[in-house]
Amino acid sequence: MSAIASDTASGRSEPGADGEFTHRQIMKVMSVLLVSLFVACISGTVISTALPTIVGDLGGQDQLAWVASAGLLTTTASTPLWGKLSDLYGRKRLFRIALILFAVSSALAGLSQSMGQLIAARAAQGVGVGGITALTQAIMADVTTPRTRGRYSGWIGSAFGVATVAGPLIGGFLVGSEALGWRWTFYVGIPFAVAALVMVERVLKLPHVRREAHVDYLGAALITGAITSVLLALSLGGQKWAWNSGTTYTLVALTVVLGLGAVWQERRARQPILPPHLFRSRTFNLAGAGSFFVGFAMFGAMIYLPQYLQIVRGMSPTRSGLMTLPMVLGMLGASIVSGRMITRFGRWKAFPLVGLPMIALGLFLLANLGVGTPLALAGLYMLVLGVGLGLSSQVLVLAIQNDVDPDDIGTATSSASFFRSMGGAVGVGVLGAILSSRLSSGIPDLMAERHVAPPPGTDVGHLLGSPSAIHELDAPVRDVVLDGFTDGLHTVFLTAAPVTLLGFLAVLAIREVALRGGRNAEKVEDGGDGGSGGSEGSGGGSGGSRGGGDSADAEPDGASVPVVGDLAASVSERAGARG
């Protein structure tokens, strides 16, 4: 009995004799990935509405920033490790570990009796989320060819979009329920994780070439330390300590020292976590830079749009989540259209070259939001931004996957996610510092100009963390605070817009390589980018483990996945914390 025939009988998804997965087999794998990714994404968005209640129950207002940042830190820091370990030990094994870690840490978070316990559990949960999000895209690369990948990846974007919108709604329901409460915002993901584990055992069987593994433990420690140091500086600078404090300078110095140590170690390691040869690829470097700038703009918008809706427009976290639906729909629609066209023609470069300027345009339009802006017009601005993101984000991951050797698919895919996450972390940190600076000077200046003063003992900075308190102020004071905050947001969006154009320049410099149709397809180049991937005609990249040949042309309908990652969920938590 052939492998394909046995798939029907056993329910497992494994390649046929020619190395190619059928559509039915791929959809079985996708069902596992969708459930798992939904778990990862919703873990952050569902908690955003619960943070004020958690503080009221456990105390520790001064530790709230750590609750929102712990998952972000560990997700980003662990992403490169998951990719490399999956290349060495197989995706299925690592995927199981990630799901188990997520389920156990979610249970511990729900059982927490102190903020310290909750922060530790959130950090562990973030490691699991990092594994789920990184391995989801790598597994999809294993079972599809670069040319056909868009046909299926749009489903992953759907899971992300549903989690983004559903998370605040579910969280609001759970927090408001007398029978359940905030602890269920952590418990709610456990059944999905268990279901995903069962599905992994039943349907997921991936090709994996066993080889001798030598884990670069020192490199892993140095890379993780460097990433953690810079993320601590960016995430908590200006919140837990001043930007010009000794703590910030120490973290920056530690980042430099550990980073240099990591470079030295990776150059000499037998099997480095981040292989240096990847960075000799023009496509890898430039697409990584493009992903960084996309992340900078995307996650900056994701955290500050809810703040506009909650603080300036007085919406609840749940309603503000619904109001960002145009951005999510724009991402999904654009990714579906671009995916169909990429699958049909095998060319990808035009889409980010159109999408990145659209992101810049969307950010520029958002800089015009005000207290009285019609919500329909604000939704249109978000739609423009979402379309740009859908045309740009995952296309760059496809370009990287198409350029590397099959043995490096996991590492390269997780690196692409890491670049985007780092861009988001830098964007949130830099834009947050700009906003804080503008507010600290802008609101007092406006009060002096309009001859108004807040009630005695009122801390304007504290007011920005409580939108309901702002809208209870006397009208003259309230108008000053809202106008000052709006002016600060204008500066944030106007700063992010030109940064996105740096990503446009990076993509413009890439020499496009047509997406391969399968194992025996040759690279077709517009300028001969050598890249780091397998030799010409070898069918390197993710296509190397599958056949497929011209199957892309036989099944042209597809979709390119919008950004998926825990950072999106994590910054949603930070937005919720301010609400």
C-alpha positions in Angstrom: 0.0 0.0 0.0 1.4 3.4 -0.9 2.0 6.1 1.6 -0.9 8.1 0.2 -3.2 5.2 0.4 -2.2 4.4 3.9 -2.9 8.0 4.8 -6.5 7.4 4.1 -6.6 4.4 6.3 -4.5 5.7 9.2 -5.4 9.3 9.3 -1.8 10.3 9.2 -0.3 12.9 6.9 2.9 11.8 5.3 4.4 12.3 1.8 3.8 9.8 -0.9 6.4 7.8 -2.7 7.4 10.8 -4.9 7.9 12.9 -1.8 4.9 15.1 -2.4 2.0 15.8 0.0 -1.5 15.7 -1.4 -3.9 18.6 -0.8 -5.8 16.4 1.7 -2.7 15.6 3.6 -1.6 19.2 3.8 -5.1 20.2 5.1 -4.8 17.7 7.9 -1.4 19.2 8.9 -3.0 22.7 8.6 -5.7 21.7 11.0 -3.1 21.1 13.6 -1.3 24.3 12.9 -4.4 26.4 13.0 -5.6 25.1 16.4 -2.1 25.5 17.8 -1.6 29.0 16.4 -5.0 30.1 17.6 -3.8 29.0 21.1 -0.6 31.0 20.8 -2.2 34.2 19.6 -5.2 34.3 21.9 -3.0 33.8 25.0 -2.0 37.5 24.7 -5.1 39.1 23.3 -7.5 37.5 25.8 -5.5 38.8 28.8 -5.6 42.4 27.7 -9.0 43.1 29.3 -8.1 41.2 32.5 -5.0 43.2 33.6 -6.7 45.8 35.8 -8.7 43.0 37.5 -5.6 41.0 38.1 -3.9 43.9 39.8 -6.9 44.4 41.9 -6.8 40.8 43.0 -3.1 40.1 43.4 -1.9 43.6 44.0 1.5 44.8 42.6 0.6 47.7 40.3 4.3 48.5 40.0 4.8 45.0 38.5 2.1 45.2 35.9 4.6 46.1 33.1 6.4 42.8 33.8 3.2 40.8 33.4 2.7 42.4 29.9 6.4 42.2 28.9 7.5 38.7 30.3 5.9 36.8 27.4 7.2 39.2 24.8 10.8 38.9 26.1 10.8 35.1 26.2 8.9 34.6 23.0 11.4 36.8 21.0 14.5 35.4 22.8 13.5 31.8 22.3 12.5 32.0 18.6 15.9 31.4 17.0 16.5 28.4 19.4 13.3 26.7 18.4 14.1 26.9 14.7 17.6 25.5 15.1 16.6 22.7 17.4 13.8 21.7 15.1 16.3 21.4 12.2 18.4 19.1 14.4 15.8 17.0 16.2 12.7 17.2 14.1 9.7 19.6 14.1 7.1 17.2 15.5 9.1 16.5 18.7 9.8 20.2 19.3 6.2 21.1 18.5 4.9 18.7 21.1 7.3 20.2 23.7 6.1 23.7 22.8 2.4 22.7 23.3 3.1 20.9 26.6 5.1 23.9 27.9 2.3 26.2 26.9 -0.4 24.1 28.6 1.5 23.6 31.8 2.5 27.3 32.1 -1.0 28.5 31.3 -2.3 26.3 34.2 0.4 27.7 36.5 -0.5 31.3 35.5 -4.2 30.7 36.3 -3.2 29.2 39.7 -0.9 32.1 40.6 -1.3 33.6 44.1 1.1 36.5 43.6 2.4 38.8 40.8 5.8 37.1 41.0 4.3 33.7 40.3 2.2 35.1 37.5 5.2 36.8 35.9 7.3 33.6 36.0 4.4 31.6 34.5 3.9 34.2 31.8 7.6 34.0 31.0 7.4 30.2 30.6 4.2 30.6 28.5 6.1 32.9 26.2 8.7 30.3 25.5 6.0 27.9 24.5 4.3 30.5 22.3 7.7 31.2 20.7 8.0 27.6 19.7 4.4 27.3 18.4 4.6 30.4 16.2 8.1 29.7 14.9 7.5 26.0 14.1 4.1 26.6 12.6 5.6 28.4 9.6 8.5 25.9 9.4 6.2 22.9 9.4 4.1 24.5 6.6 7.3 25.0 4.7 8.0 21.2 5.1 4.8 20.1 3.5 4.5 22.6 0.7 6.7 23.9 -2.1 7.6 27.6 -2.2 5.3 28.0 -5.2 2.2 26.4 -3.6 2.7 27.7 -0.1 0.4 30.6 -0.6 -2.5 28.3 -1.2 -2.5 27.2 2.4 -0.9 30.0 4.4 -3.9 32.2 4.3 -5.6 29.9 6.7 -2.8 30.7 9.2 -3.6 34.3 8.8 -7.2 33.6 9.5 -6.3 32.0 12.9 -4.3 35.1 13.7 -7.2 37.5 12.7 -9.8 35.5 14.6 -7.6 35.5 17.7 -7.0 39.2 17.5 -10.7 40.0 17.4 -12.0 37.2 19.6 -9.4 37.6 22.4 -10.7 40.8 23.9 -14.3 39.6 23.5 -13.6 36.3 25.3 -11.5 38.0 27.9 -14.2 40.6 28.6 -16.8 37.8 29.0 -14.6 35.7 31.4 -13.6 38.7 33.6 -17.2 39.8 33.9 -18.5 36.3 34.8 -19.0 35.7 38.5 -18.6 31.9 38.0 -15.3 32.1 36.0 -13.2 35.3 36.5 -9.8 36.4 35.3 -8.0 33.1 36.0 -10.0 31.6 33.1 -8.2 33.9 30.7 -5.3 31.6 31.2 -7.2 28.3 31.5 -9.2 28.9 28.3 -6.2 28.0 26.1 -5.5 24.7 27.8 -8.3 22.6 26.0 -7.1 23.9 22.7 -3.5 23.0 23.5 -4.6 19.5 24.6 -6.7 19.1 21.4 -3.7 20.2 19.3 -1.5 17.6 21.1 -4.0 14.8 20.3 -4.1 16.0 16.6 -0.3 16.1 16.4 -0.1 12.4 17.4 -2.9 11.4 15.1 -2.1 13.3 11.8 1.3 14.9 11.9 4.1 12.8 10.4 6.8 14.9 8.8 9.9 13.8 6.9 13.0 14.2 9.0 16.6 13.1 8.1 18.3 11.9 11.3 21.8 13.3 11.7 24.3 13.8 14.4 23.4 16.7 16.5 25.8 19.0 18.4 23.8 21.7 20.2 25.7 25.0 20.6 24.8 25.6 24.2 27.3 28.5 24.7 26.0 30.2 21.5 22.4 29.7 22.6 23.2 31.2 26.0 25.0 34.2 24.5 22.3 34.9 21.9 19.5 34.5 24.5 21.3 36.8 26.9 22.0 39.5 24.3 18.4 39.4 23.1 17.0 39.5 26.6 19.2 42.4 27.6 18.2 44.6 24.7 14.5 43.7 25.1 14.6 44.5 28.8 16.1 47.9 27.9 13.5 48.6 25.2 10.4 47.1 27.0 10.9 48.6 30.4 13.0 51.7 29.8 10.9 54.7 30.5 8.5 52.6 32.6 10.5 50.8 35.4 13.5 53.0 35.0 14.6 56.2 33.1 16.1 55.9 29.7 19.2 57.7 30.9 19.6 55.6 34.1 22.5 53.3 35.0 20.2 50.3 34.5 19.6 51.2 30.9 23.3 51.8 30.2 24.2 48.5 31.9 21.7 46.6 29.8 23.0 48.2 26.6 26.6 47.4 27.5 25.6 43.9 28.4 23.9 43.5 25.0 27.1 44.6 23.2 29.4 42.3 25.1 27.1 39.3 24.8 26.4 40.1 21.2 30.1 40.2 20.3 30.6 36.9 22.2 27.7 35.3 20.3 29.3 36.4 16.9 32.6 34.9 18.0 31.0 31.6 19.2 28.8 31.2 16.1 31.8 31.5 13.8 33.6 28.6 15.5 30.7 26.3 16.5 30.2 23.0 14.7 26.4 23.5 14.4 25.7 27.2 15.3 22.3 28.4 16.4 22.5 31.2 13.8 24.8 29.8 11.0 27.0 32.6 9.7 26.6 31.5 6.1 23.0 32.6 6.2 24.2 36.2 6.6 26.3 35.9 3.5 23.0 35.7 1.5 21.9 39.0 0.0 18.3 37.9 0.1 18.4 36.8 3.7 20.0 40.1 4.9 17.8 42.4 2.9 14.5 40.5 3.5 15.4 40.3 7.2 15.9 44.1 7.2 12.6 44.5 5.5 10.9 42.3 8.1 12.5 44.4 10.8 11.0 47.6 9.5 7.6 46.0 8.9 7.6 44.8 12.5 8.6 48.3 13.7 5.6 49.9 11.9 3.1 47.0 12.5 3.5 46.5 16.2 3.8 50.2 16.9 0.4 50.6 15.2 -1.0 47.7 17.1 -0.2 49.1 20.5 -1.0 52.8 19.8 -4.2 52.4 17.8 -6.0 50.8 20.8 -4.7 53.6 23.0 -6.2 56.1 20.7 -9.5 54.3 20.7 -9.6 53.8 24.5 -8.1 57.0 25.8 -9.2 59.6 23.1 -12.5 58.0 22.1 -13.3 56.4 25.5 -14.0 52.9 24.2 -13.7 49.8 26.3 -10.9 47.4 25.4 -13.4 45.0 23.9 -14.9 47.6 21.6 -11.5 49.0 20.7 -10.5 45.5 19.6 -13.6 45.3 17.3 -12.8 48.7 15.9 -9.4 47.5 14.6 -11.2 44.9 12.5 -10.7 46.9 9.3 -6.9 46.5 9.7 -7.2 42.8 10.3 -9.6 42.4 7.3 -7.2 44.4 5.1 -4.4 42.1 6.1 -6.3 39.0 5.3 -7.8 40.3 2.0 -4.5 41.5 0.7 -2.7 38.4 1.7 -5.2 36.2 -0.1 -5.0 38.2 -3.3 -1.2 38.4 -3.2 -1.0 34.6 -2.4 -3.1 33.7 -5.4 -1.0 35.8 -7.7 2.3 34.6 -6.2 1.2 30.9 -6.6 0.1 31.5 -10.2 3.2 33.5 -11.4 5.9 32.5 -8.9 7.0 36.1 -8.5 6.9 37.9 -5.1 8.9 41.1 -5.2 6.2 43.5 -6.5 4.0 42.9 -3.5 6.2 44.3 -0.8 7.2 47.1 -3.1 3.6 48.1 -3.2 2.8 47.2 0.3 5.5 49.0 2.2 4.6 52.4 0.7 0.9 51.6 1.6 2.0 51.0 5.2 3.7 54.4 5.2 0.6 56.0 3.7 -1.6 54.3 6.3 0.6 55.6 9.1 0.6 59.1 7.7 -3.2 59.0 7.5 -3.4 57.7 11.1 -1.4 60.8 12.1 -4.5 62.8 11.2 -6.7 61.1 13.8 -8.3 63.5 16.3 -10.9 63.6 19.0 -13.7 64.2 16.5 -12.5 62.0 13.5 -15.5 60.0 12.2 -15.0 56.4 13.1 -15.7 55.3 9.5 -12.8 57.5 8.3 -10.6 56.0 11.0 -11.6 52.6 9.9 -10.6 53.5 6.3 -7.2 54.6 7.5 -6.7 51.3 9.3 -7.8 49.4 6.2 -5.1 51.1 4.1 -2.5 50.1 6.8 -3.8 46.5 6.9 -3.7 46.1 3.1 0.0 47.3 3.1 0.8 44.8 5.9 -0.9 41.9 4.1 1.1 42.6 0.9 4.4 42.8 2.7 4.8 40.8 5.8 4.8 37.1 5.0 6.0 37.5 1.4 9.4 38.3 2.8 9.4 35.1 4.8 8.7 33.2 1.6 11.6 34.9 -0.1 13.9 33.8 2.7 12.6 30.2 2.7 13.1 30.1 -1.1 16.7 31.1 -0.8 18.1 28.7 1.8 19.1 25.0 2.0 16.5 22.5 3.2 18.6 21.8 6.3 18.3 25.5 7.3 14.6 26.0 6.8 13.7 26.0 10.5 16.6 28.3 11.4 15.9 30.7 8.5 12.1 30.8 9.2 12.5 31.4 12.9 15.1 34.1 12.0 12.6 35.9 9.8 10.1 35.8 12.6 12.8 37.0 15.0 13.7 40.0 12.8 10.1 41.0 12.7 9.7 40.6 16.4 12.8 42.6 17.1 11.6 45.4 14.9 8.4 45.4 16.8 10.2 45.5 20.2 12.4 48.4 18.9 9.4 50.1 17.5 7.4 49.9 20.7 10.3 51.1 22.8 11.4 54.0 20.5 7.9 55.2 19.8 6.9 54.8 23.4 9.9 57.0 24.4 8.8 59.6 21.8 5.2 59.6 23.1 6.3 59.9 26.7 8.6 62.9 25.8 5.8 64.6 23.9 3.3 64.1 26.7 5.6 65.3 29.5 6.1 68.6 27.7 3.0 68.9 25.5 0.2 68.6 28.1 1.7 71.1 30.6 2.3 73.6 27.8 -1.3 73.2 26.6 -2.6 73.7 30.1 -0.6 76.9 30.5 -1.7 78.1 27.1 -5.4 77.6 27.8 -5.1 78.7 31.5 -6.5 75.5 32.9 -5.2 73.3 35.7 -6.0 69.7 36.8 -7.7 69.1 40.2 -5.2 69.3 43.1 -3.2 66.1 43.5 -4.1 64.8 40.0 -1.2 63.0 38.3 -1.7 63.4 34.5 0.6 60.5 33.8 -1.6 58.2 36.0 -4.7 59.5 34.2 -3.4 58.2 30.9 -3.6 54.7 32.4 -7.3 55.1 33.3 -9.4 56.3 30.3 -12.5 56.4 32.4 -10.9 58.8 34.9 -10.0 61.1 32.0 -13.5 61.4 30.8 -14.8 62.2 34.3 -12.6 65.4 34.4 -14.1 68.8 33.9 -14.5 69.6 30.2 -11.6 72.1 29.9 -9.1 69.8 31.6 -10.3 66.8 29.8 -10.0 68.5 26.4 -6.4 69.5 27.2 -5.4 66.0 28.2 -7.0 64.4 25.1 -5.6 67.0 22.7 -2.1 66.6 24.2 -2.3 62.8 23.9 -3.6 63.1 20.3 -0.7 65.4 19.4 1.7 62.8 20.9 0.2 60.1 18.8 0.5 62.2 15.7 4.3 62.4 16.3 4.4 58.6 16.9 2.7 57.8 13.5 4.7 60.4 11.6 7.9 58.9 13.0 6.9 55.4 12.0 6.0 56.2 8.5 9.4 57.1 7.1 11.0 54.2 8.9 8.8 51.9 6.8 10.3 53.4 3.7 13.7 52.1 4.8 12.1 48.6 4.4 11.1 49.6 0.9 14.7 50.5 0.0 15.9 47.1 1.4 13.4 45.1 -0.7 14.2 47.2 -3.7 17.8 46.1 -3.5 16.9 42.3 -3.4 17.6 40.5 -6.7 14.4 38.5 -7.1 14.5 34.7 -7.3 11.3 33.1 -8.6 9.6 30.7 -6.1 10.4 27.1 -6.9 7.8 24.6 -7.8 9.3 21.6 -6.2 12.4 19.4 -5.6 13.6 19.2 -9.2 12.8 22.8 -10.2 15.7 25.1 -10.8 16.0 28.6 -9.5 15.1 31.3 -12.1 16.9 34.5 -11.3 16.6 38.1 -12.2 20.2 39.0 -11.6 21.7 35.9 -10.1 21.5 36.3 -6.4 23.7 33.5 -5.1 22.2 33.3 -1.7 23.2 30.9 0.9 20.8 28.1 0.0 21.4 25.0 -2.0 23.2 24.9 -5.3 21.4 25.9 -8.5 19.1 23.2 -9.7 19.2 21.4 -6.4 15.8 22.4 -5.3 17.1 23.7 -2.0 14.9 25.6 0.3 11.8 24.1 1.6 11.0 22.5 -1.7 13.9 20.1 -1.3 12.0 17.6 0.8 9.1 17.3 -1.5 8.3 16.7 -5.1 5.6 18.6 -6.7 7.1 20.0 -9.9 4.5 22.0 -11.6 1.7 21.4 -9.1 1.7 25.1 -8.3 0.3 25.9 -11.7 -2.3 23.1 -11.4 -3.6 24.6 -8.1 -3.2 28.3 -8.4 -5.6 29.5 -5.8 -3.8 30.4 -2.6 -3.1 33.1 -0.1 -0.1 34.5 1.6 -0.1 34.6 5.3 -0.1 37.9 7.2 2.1 38.3 10.2 1.8 35.7 12.9 3.6 35.9 16.2 3.3 36.3 19.9 4.6 39.8 19.8 1.3 41.0 18.3 -0.5 39.4 21.3 2.1 40.8 23.7 1.8 44.4 22.6 -2.0 44.0 22.8 -1.5 43.2 26.5 0.5 46.4 27.0 -2.3 48.3 25.3 -4.8 46.7 27.6 -2.7 47.5 30.6 -3.0 51.2 29.8 -6.8 50.7 29.6 
